[in-house]
Amino acid sequence: GKRPVLSCHHCGLVKPIPQFCPDCGNADLKTLGHGTQKLEDAIEEMWPQAKVLRVDTDSSRKSKGAEALFQEIHNGNVDIVVGTQMIAKGHDYQNIGLVAVLDSDSRLYSADFRAAERLFAQLVQVAGRAGRSGSSTDSGGDIYIETQYPESPVFQYLLRHDVDGFLAFIASEREEAKLPPYSYQALIHAEGKSLDKAIQFLNELKTRMKSRGMITKELKVYDPVPKPVMRVAGSERAQLLIESVNRKTLQEALEMIDQDLRQESTGRISKASRIRWLVERDPISI
């Protein structure tokens, strides 16, 4: 049966849902959000005769794997599919006539400047899942996207099926803001038992760079911040973003950083703080 638990797929934590707030003790708790399991429950209640299939990390673990779930869809044994983004990747479903995307805004607004680009690509891919019945008389399926910002360029270009126009718009924005590919970036990753120690490690690195005169008009170093997924497998993680409009300037700084850190480390673990570090050039996500 379904277990009422809190489960994190990043750090592996699994624990019972609390009966009251662990901070204030208030028992008036309410679940929020669009979790796939909650959607599955709501759909089964609304359409009790429909065969509903949930495709996510949990359900694929419990069955014979994701491929077995996809085969159920291909075989036409399912009326409604509920799932995460994994159902949109690399599968041509012959009988899907309607696709609904919930809470697309959560992927639209992000600290990562590539968020809009990624959402657009994903929605183009999702739209391709609808209406592939193989029938020459089929007029195609429909896609509904939930958003509070329908005027966003992502949705406006999507409505016009204008991929080239959207890419030109994104390129113009990037050039004006001096973001890649019109500048160059690198991330210094730090990982340890506590976030404070990881942040401290990166702050000390930034201070050292500043004292050496490495931070100039051509080389910008941001303050360290927690990574978007801060905790993974018992470790807490932070990152330091370095940016330059000059590739050579950035490369020289990274070589100096890498050399310094290696001298103070065993492998890529700091001898003093036990922080594991990594230099990533041209990161594809921040």
C-alpha positions in Angstrom: 0.0 0.0 0.0 0.9 3.7 -0.1 3.0 4.8 2.8 2.5 8.3 4.2 6.2 9.2 4.4 8.5 12.1 3.5 11.1 10.9 1.0 14.0 12.8 -0.5 15.5 11.4 -3.7 18.7 13.5 -3.3 19.9 12.8 0.2 18.0 9.5 0.7 16.1 10.6 3.8 12.9 8.8 4.5 10.8 9.5 7.6 7.1 9.5 8.6 5.0 12.5 8.0 5.0 14.6 11.2 1.7 14.9 13.1 2.7 18.4 14.3 5.1 21.2 13.4 8.6 20.2 14.8 9.3 23.9 15.6 6.1 25.3 17.1 4.1 22.1 17.9 1.0 23.2 15.9 -0.9 20.2 14.7 -2.8 22.1 12.0 -0.6 20.9 9.0 -1.6 21.1 5.4 0.1 19.5 2.4 0.8 21.8 -0.6 2.2 21.4 -4.1 1.6 19.2 -7.1 3.3 15.9 -6.2 2.7 13.1 -8.6 1.2 10.9 -5.9 -1.2 13.6 -4.9 -2.2 14.1 -8.5 -2.7 10.4 -8.9 -5.0 10.2 -5.9 -7.1 13.2 -7.1 -7.5 11.8 -10.6 -8.5 8.4 -9.3 -11.1 10.1 -7.2 -12.5 12.2 -10.1 -12.4 9.3 -12.7 -12.7 6.1 -10.7 -13.2 4.0 -13.9 -10.0 5.2 -15.6 -6.8 3.2 -15.4 -4.2 5.7 -14.1 -0.5 5.1 -14.3 2.1 7.1 -12.3 5.6 7.3 -13.8 8.2 8.7 -11.4 11.3 7.6 -9.5 9.3 5.8 -6.8 6.9 4.0 -9.1 9.7 2.8 -11.4 11.5 1.4 -8.4 8.5 -0.5 -7.2 7.7 -2.0 -10.7 10.1 -3.7 -13.0 11.6 -0.3 -13.9 10.6 2.7 -16.0 10.7 0.7 -19.3 8.0 -1.6 -18.0 5.8 1.4 -17.2 6.4 2.9 -20.7 5.5 -0.4 -22.3 2.1 -0.3 -20.5 1.5 3.1 -22.2 2.6 1.8 -25.6 0.3 -1.2 -25.2 -2.7 1.0 -24.7 -3.4 -0.4 -21.2 -3.6 3.1 -19.6 -6.1 5.9 -19.8 -4.3 8.6 -17.9 -0.6 9.0 -17.3 0.7 11.1 -14.4 4.4 11.7 -14.2 7.5 13.8 -13.8 9.5 15.1 -16.7 10.9 11.6 -17.3 7.8 10.7 -19.3 8.5 13.4 -21.9 12.0 12.2 -22.8 12.6 9.9 -25.8 9.3 8.1 -26.0 6.8 8.4 -28.8 3.4 7.5 -27.4 0.9 6.6 -30.1 -2.4 7.2 -28.2 -1.8 10.4 -26.2 -4.3 13.0 -27.2 -4.0 15.5 -24.4 -1.0 16.7 -22.4 -1.3 19.0 -19.3 1.7 20.7 -17.8 1.2 21.8 -14.2 3.1 24.6 -12.4 5.4 25.4 -15.3 6.3 28.7 -13.5 8.5 26.7 -11.0 10.8 26.0 -13.9 10.5 29.4 -15.5 11.9 31.5 -12.6 15.2 30.3 -11.3 18.6 31.6 -10.3 20.0 29.8 -13.4 19.8 32.2 -16.4 19.2 29.1 -18.7 15.9 28.4 -17.0 13.7 29.9 -19.7 15.7 28.1 -22.4 15.3 24.8 -20.7 11.6 25.2 -20.1 11.0 26.1 -23.7 12.9 23.0 -24.9 11.0 20.8 -22.5 7.6 22.2 -23.6 8.5 21.7 -27.2 9.3 18.1 -26.4 6.2 17.6 -24.3 4.0 19.1 -27.0 5.4 16.4 -29.3 4.0 13.7 -27.0 0.4 14.6 -27.9 -1.5 13.4 -30.9 0.9 10.8 -32.2 -1.8 8.3 -33.0 -0.3 7.3 -36.4 -3.6 8.1 -38.1 -3.4 10.2 -41.2 -6.8 11.7 -40.3 -5.8 12.7 -36.8 -5.8 16.4 -36.3 -3.2 16.1 -33.5 -3.6 16.4 -29.7 -3.8 19.4 -27.3 -1.4 20.7 -24.7 -2.5 22.8 -21.7 0.1 24.7 -19.7 -0.6 26.1 -16.3 1.1 29.4 -15.8 0.5 32.8 -14.1 2.7 34.5 -16.8 1.1 33.7 -20.2 2.7 36.8 -21.6 6.2 35.4 -21.0 8.3 35.1 -24.2 8.6 31.3 -23.5 4.9 30.8 -24.0 4.4 33.4 -26.7 7.1 31.9 -29.0 5.8 28.4 -28.1 2.2 29.4 -29.3 3.7 30.6 -32.6 5.8 27.4 -32.9 8.7 29.9 -33.5 11.8 28.1 -32.2 14.2 30.2 -34.2 12.6 33.4 -33.0 12.9 32.3 -29.4 16.6 31.4 -29.8 17.2 34.8 -31.3 15.4 36.5 -28.4 17.5 34.5 -25.9 20.7 35.3 -27.7 19.9 39.0 -27.7 19.2 39.0 -23.9 22.4 37.1 -23.2 24.5 39.5 -25.3 23.0 42.5 -23.5 23.6 41.0 -20.0 27.1 39.7 -21.0 26.1 36.1 -20.2 27.4 33.0 -22.0 28.1 32.6 -24.8 29.1 36.3 -24.6 31.2 35.7 -21.5 32.8 32.7 -19.8 32.1 31.2 -16.4 33.4 28.7 -13.9 32.2 27.2 -10.7 34.2 26.2 -7.6 32.3 23.5 -5.8 32.7 22.8 -2.1 31.2 19.9 -0.2 31.4 19.0 3.4 29.6 17.8 6.5 28.1 21.3 7.1 27.1 24.1 4.8 28.8 26.7 7.0 32.2 25.0 6.5 31.7 24.8 2.7 30.7 28.5 2.6 33.7 29.4 4.8 36.1 27.5 2.5 34.9 29.4 -0.5 34.9 32.7 1.3 38.5 32.2 2.3 39.3 31.4 -1.3 37.6 34.6 -2.5 39.5 36.6 0.1 42.8 35.1 -1.1 42.0 35.9 -4.7 41.2 39.5 -3.7 44.4 39.9 -1.7 46.4 38.8 -4.8 44.7 41.3 -7.0 43.0 38.6 -9.1 39.6 40.2 -8.9 39.6 43.0 -11.5 37.2 44.6 -14.0 37.8 41.7 -16.3 37.3 39.0 -13.6 34.2 39.0 -11.4 33.8 36.7 -8.4 30.4 36.4 -6.8 29.8 35.5 -3.1 29.5 31.8 -2.4 26.0 30.4 -2.1 24.4 27.0 -1.4 24.0 24.8 -4.4 20.4 24.5 -5.8 20.3 21.0 -4.4 22.2 21.8 -1.2 22.2 18.4 0.6 23.1 15.1 -1.2 23.9 11.8 0.5 24.7 13.3 3.9 26.9 16.1 2.5 26.1 19.8 2.2 27.3 21.8 -0.8 28.1 25.3 -1.9 29.5 27.0 -5.0 31.4 30.1 -6.0 30.8 31.6 -9.4 33.7 33.2 -11.4 33.0 35.1 -14.6 34.9 37.0 -17.2 34.4 38.3 -20.7 37.9 37.2 -21.5 38.5 33.4 -21.8 42.3 33.8 -21.2 41.8 35.8 -18.0 39.4 33.3 -16.6 41.7 30.4 -17.5 44.8 31.9 -15.9 42.8 32.5 -12.7 41.5 29.0 -12.6 44.9 27.5 -13.1 46.2 29.5 -10.2 43.2 28.4 -8.0 43.6 24.8 -9.0 47.4 24.8 -8.3 46.9 26.5 -4.8 44.1 24.1 -3.8 46.0 21.0 -4.9 49.0 22.0 -2.8 46.8 22.2 0.3 44.8 19.0 -0.4 45.1 15.2 -0.6 43.4 14.4 -3.8 40.6 17.0 -3.9 40.0 17.1 -0.2 41.4 20.0 1.8 43.8 18.8 4.5 42.8 21.6 6.9 39.0 21.7 6.6 38.2 18.3 5.0 36.2 20.0 2.3 36.0 18.3 -1.0 36.4 20.7 -3.9 36.1 20.8 -7.7 36.7 23.4 -10.4 34.1 23.2 -13.2 34.7 25.2 -16.4 31.8 26.3 -18.5 29.1 24.9 -16.2 25.8 24.0 -17.9 23.8 24.9 -14.9 24.3 27.2 -11.9 
